[in-house]
Amino acid sequence: MLDAALEALSSFAEPSMLLYLAAGTLVGLIIGVIPGLGGTGAVAVLIPFVFVLEPNQAIAMIIGAVAVVHTSDVITSVILGIPGSAAAAVFLLDGHKMAKRGEASRALSVSFISSTIGGIVGIAALTLVIPIARPLVSAFGTPEVFILIVLGIYLTALLSQGNMIKGLMIAAVGLILGIVGPSPVSAEYRFTFGSEYLTDGVGLVAAALGIFGLAEIVHLVAKRSAIADSTMRLGSGWLHGARDVITYKGEVLRGSLVGVGAGLIPGLGGTAGSWLAYGQAKALSTRRKNSNFGNGDPRGVIAPSAASNGIESGSLIPTLLFGVPGSAPFALLLGVLLIFGIQPGPDLINDKLDVVYFIVWSFAFASILGAVVAFFMSRPLARLSFVRFPVLAAALIPILFMSGYQEPINLNVFYTMLLLALVGWLCRLTGIPRAPFLIAYVLAVPLERYFFITVSIFEPVEWLTRPIVIAVVLLLAFATAFMIIRHIRSRRISDVGQSEKEVVPDSSSMTIPPYVHLLISGGSLIFFVAAATIGASYSDTGKLFPVTVGLAGAVIACVALLKDVALVRSTANPFSNDSQFTIEVRTVGISFGWMLLYVWLVFVLGMYLGTAAFAIAFLLVVARTKVLTAIIYASGIVASLWALVEFAQLKLPHGWLF
């Protein structure tokens, strides 16, 4: 084991390895500042480079981006009061209050250092867990791995922020799309509908960038404004923040451990972990009668910062040991490992331990490097939020489409990305969590493979009565019962609150008409019934999984449909549209129109000329820049694409004319 750790460490003696790690860290910090894109968008943008790099180089770059998923979130939360993700909202309570007092530098210093320590604590936990868990993981058979994958997908949907039932529904959609293409258990193609493009599947990059990246761009472009509209000085206090970390070292350690614990549970995520760490730090300070939480207490920044990176490093444990990612960025990391034929779980722990330690070292170095870079880049990164988003989108849209093209090398992937962007926007609009979709998509093939082997080799009574399987099933039952009880209690509290006081609607919030939820549930039901029907036409081995998932998804969609029907019936005028909703739909439709125009321009003119024509038109009409500015900016975008082709060996599509 020590030999494997030292061998992995020796890989970083090559300067190129550190360069790729630094590149991933830098991209993660820059893209992570943009609310909505965050770590998932950063990792997805980097995945195309995987196909032209050596395995260790690609893994180092991806880990660099994953390790700083929550680091850049803090910058916009503290300085601008705009959380880059749901997990970063906790920093508004004390971090932003400190910034208002002129102590933004102190708050950022506290956050970066605590985050680094949290990441290292998580890595230390993983290092300690490996020798302990190795005998247990080695004893896992196919049924155990299968049920753990089910557990990961189920908990992710169950515990994610948003609608629990529809979280399970979107996870089932991810499973269906994940098995498009060649079957892993039979010699046939499924759900390709005669398309050569779909014979290789939908594509991991296209799925991630469509449902996360493009969906967020559509929403932000519709606003036509900057993410932030006010400025704030960083002030001084970098060293003061370092002293705070030393003074409150107990909060750093406790926050790190809370984060690692949260990372171990798939689906619990950064949001719950950050708030848990904040809550325990606040409760402890209240007992000690020295609480200033909510008014700019540095401990309110220390605890969630330590937890945020502790969550990420802690999530490596289920990802590497069991092949069950707990969040969308780690689902992409798992996808990268699978691209290189590295299957997390017993095989990885027993046969490729050096890969595990390479990831451990990469995460540790990236955590430190990310904090150092963030110290120097806080001000310029924050300034990105003052740029009107259509200006940024003029460059982001070509980059995202170019990234999605690299895996299939087929222009039809653009339409797939647009379709998934529509799905992602609908999920965002109606509060459906999107992480379960991506995690289910990545795990679909291994889940089917283990499912087929399990039901083929073992009798139902035989594999369902194995100790670990029983324990996981009981855990699933407990988690389901807990969520149902919590839902019932929250509804009772809500009913009591509404009966005791008059409810005043918030005119600033957008009301989603009930029929929208009904249409989504009904459309999903049709999708699952069609998937099960088409799946039944395949061979006996090839139809087992798609029919099972299709029927399960149909049941979940029926439950969601019944709830939505009840909602429609209980609403006085369920088919009336809120004015803000109407404006949102109209502007988002225009945004989709612009992206469709870009796709057609690339089809006709090729990537270079199509991008130039689109960028100039988009900047003039949507961003409303000057003609000279639009031409110079568009030239810079095209030059960037050329550089990626020449130096990164990426491929660009040719058009019908050029």
Secondary structure as the mmCIF struct_conf table of DSSP 4:
data_model
#
loop_
_struct_conf.conf_type_id
_struct_conf.id
_struct_conf.beg_label_comp_id
_struct_conf.beg_label_asym_id
_struct_conf.beg_label_seq_id
_struct_conf.end_label_comp_id
_struct_conf.end_label_asym_id
_struct_conf.end_label_seq_id
HELX_RH_AL_P HELX_RH_AL_P1 LEU A 2 SER A 10
HELX_RH_3T_P HELX_RH_3T_P1 SER A 11 ALA A 13
BEND BEND1 GLU A 14 GLU A 14
HELX_RH_AL_P HELX_RH_AL_P2 PRO A 15 GLY A 32
TURN_TY1_P TURN_TY1_P1 VAL A 33 VAL A 33
BEND BEND2 ILE A 34 ILE A 34
TURN_TY1_P TURN_TY1_P2 PRO A 35 LEU A 37
HELX_RH_AL_P HELX_RH_AL_P3 GLY A 38 LEU A 46
HELX_RH_3T_P HELX_RH_3T_P2 ILE A 47 VAL A 52
BEND BEND3 LEU A 53 LEU A 53
HELX_RH_AL_P HELX_RH_AL_P4 PRO A 55 ALA A 67
TURN_TY1_P TURN_TY1_P3 VAL A 68 HIS A 70
HELX_RH_AL_P HELX_RH_AL_P5 THR A 71 LEU A 80
BEND BEND4 GLY A 81 GLY A 81
BEND BEND5 GLY A 84 SER A 85
HELX_RH_3T_P HELX_RH_3T_P3 ALA A 86 LEU A 92
TURN_TY1_P TURN_TY1_P4 LEU A 93 ASP A 94
HELX_RH_AL_P HELX_RH_AL_P6 GLY A 95 LYS A 100
TURN_TY1_P TURN_TY1_P5 ARG A 101 GLY A 102
HELX_RH_AL_P HELX_RH_AL_P7 ALA A 104 SER A 138
TURN_TY1_P TURN_TY1_P6 ALA A 139 ALA A 139
HELX_RH_AL_P HELX_RH_AL_P8 THR A 142 LEU A 159
BEND BEND6 SER A 160 GLY A 162
HELX_RH_AL_P HELX_RH_AL_P9 MET A 164 GLY A 178
TURN_TY1_P TURN_TY1_P7 ILE A 179 ILE A 179
STRN STRN1 GLY A 181 PRO A 182
BEND BEND7 PRO A 184 GLU A 188
STRN STRN2 TYR A 189 ARG A 190
BEND BEND8 PHE A 191 PHE A 191
TURN_TY1_P TURN_TY1_P8 PHE A 193 GLY A 194
BEND BEND9 GLU A 196 GLU A 196
HELX_RH_3T_P HELX_RH_3T_P4 TYR A 197 ASP A 200
BEND BEND10 VAL A 202 VAL A 202
HELX_RH_AL_P HELX_RH_AL_P10 LEU A 204 ALA A 208
HELX_RH_PI_P HELX_RH_PI_P1 LEU A 209 LEU A 214
HELX_RH_AL_P HELX_RH_AL_P11 ALA A 215 LYS A 223
TURN_TY1_P TURN_TY1_P9 ARG A 224 ARG A 224
BEND BEND11 SER A 225 SER A 225
STRN STRN3 ALA A 226 ALA A 226
BEND BEND12 ILE A 227 ILE A 227
BEND BEND13 SER A 236 SER A 236
HELX_RH_AL_P HELX_RH_AL_P12 TRP A 238 THR A 247
TURN_TY1_P TURN_TY1_P10 TYR A 248 TYR A 248
HELX_RH_AL_P HELX_RH_AL_P13 LYS A 249 LEU A 264
BEND BEND14 ILE A 265 ILE A 265
TURN_TY1_P TURN_TY1_P11 PRO A 266 LEU A 268
HELX_RH_AL_P HELX_RH_AL_P14 GLY A 269 ARG A 287
TURN_TY1_P TURN_TY1_P12 ARG A 288 LYS A 289
TURN_TY1_P TURN_TY1_P13 PHE A 293 GLY A 294
BEND BEND15 ASN A 295 GLY A 296
TURN_TY1_P TURN_TY1_P14 PRO A 298 PRO A 298
HELX_RH_AL_P HELX_RH_AL_P15 ARG A 299 PHE A 322
BEND BEND16 GLY A 323 GLY A 323
BEND BEND17 GLY A 326 SER A 327
HELX_RH_AL_P HELX_RH_AL_P16 ALA A 328 ILE A 339
TURN_TY1_P TURN_TY1_P15 PHE A 340 GLY A 341
TURN_TY1_P TURN_TY1_P16 PRO A 344 GLY A 345
HELX_RH_AL_P HELX_RH_AL_P17 PRO A 346 ASP A 351
HELX_RH_AL_P HELX_RH_AL_P18 LEU A 353 ARG A 383
HELX_RH_3T_P HELX_RH_3T_P5 LEU A 384 PHE A 386
BEND BEND18 VAL A 387 VAL A 387
STRN STRN4 ARG A 388 ARG A 388
HELX_RH_AL_P HELX_RH_AL_P19 PHE A 389 TYR A 405
TURN_TY1_P TURN_TY1_P17 GLN A 406 PRO A 408
TURN_TY1_P TURN_TY1_P18 LEU A 411 ASN A 412
HELX_RH_AL_P HELX_RH_AL_P20 VAL A 413 THR A 430
TURN_TY1_P TURN_TY1_P19 GLY A 431 GLY A 431
BEND BEND19 ARG A 434 ARG A 434
HELX_RH_AL_P HELX_RH_AL_P21 ALA A 435 ILE A 457
BEND BEND20 PHE A 458 PHE A 458
HELX_RH_AL_P HELX_RH_AL_P22 PRO A 460 LEU A 464
TURN_TY1_P TURN_TY1_P20 THR A 465 THR A 465
BEND BEND21 ARG A 466 ARG A 466
HELX_RH_AL_P HELX_RH_AL_P23 PRO A 467 GLU A 500
BEND BEND22 LYS A 501 LYS A 501
HELX_LH_PP_P HELX_LH_PP_P1 GLU A 502 PRO A 505
TURN_TY1_P TURN_TY1_P21 SER A 507 SER A 508
BEND BEND23 SER A 509 SER A 509
HELX_LH_PP_P HELX_LH_PP_P2 MET A 510 PRO A 513
HELX_RH_AL_P HELX_RH_AL_P24 PRO A 514 GLY A 535
TURN_TY1_P TURN_TY1_P22 ALA A 536 SER A 537
BEND BEND24 TYR A 538 TYR A 538
HELX_RH_AL_P HELX_RH_AL_P25 ASP A 540 SER A 570
BEND BEND25 THR A 571 ASN A 573
TURN_TY1_P TURN_TY1_P23 PRO A 574 PHE A 575
HELX_LH_PP_P HELX_LH_PP_P3 SER A 576 ASP A 578
HELX_RH_AL_P HELX_RH_AL_P26 SER A 579 VAL A 621
TURN_TY1_P TURN_TY1_P24 VAL A 622 VAL A 622
BEND BEND26 ALA A 623 ALA A 623
HELX_RH_AL_P HELX_RH_AL_P27 VAL A 627 ALA A 648
BEND BEND27 TRP A 656 TRP A 656
#
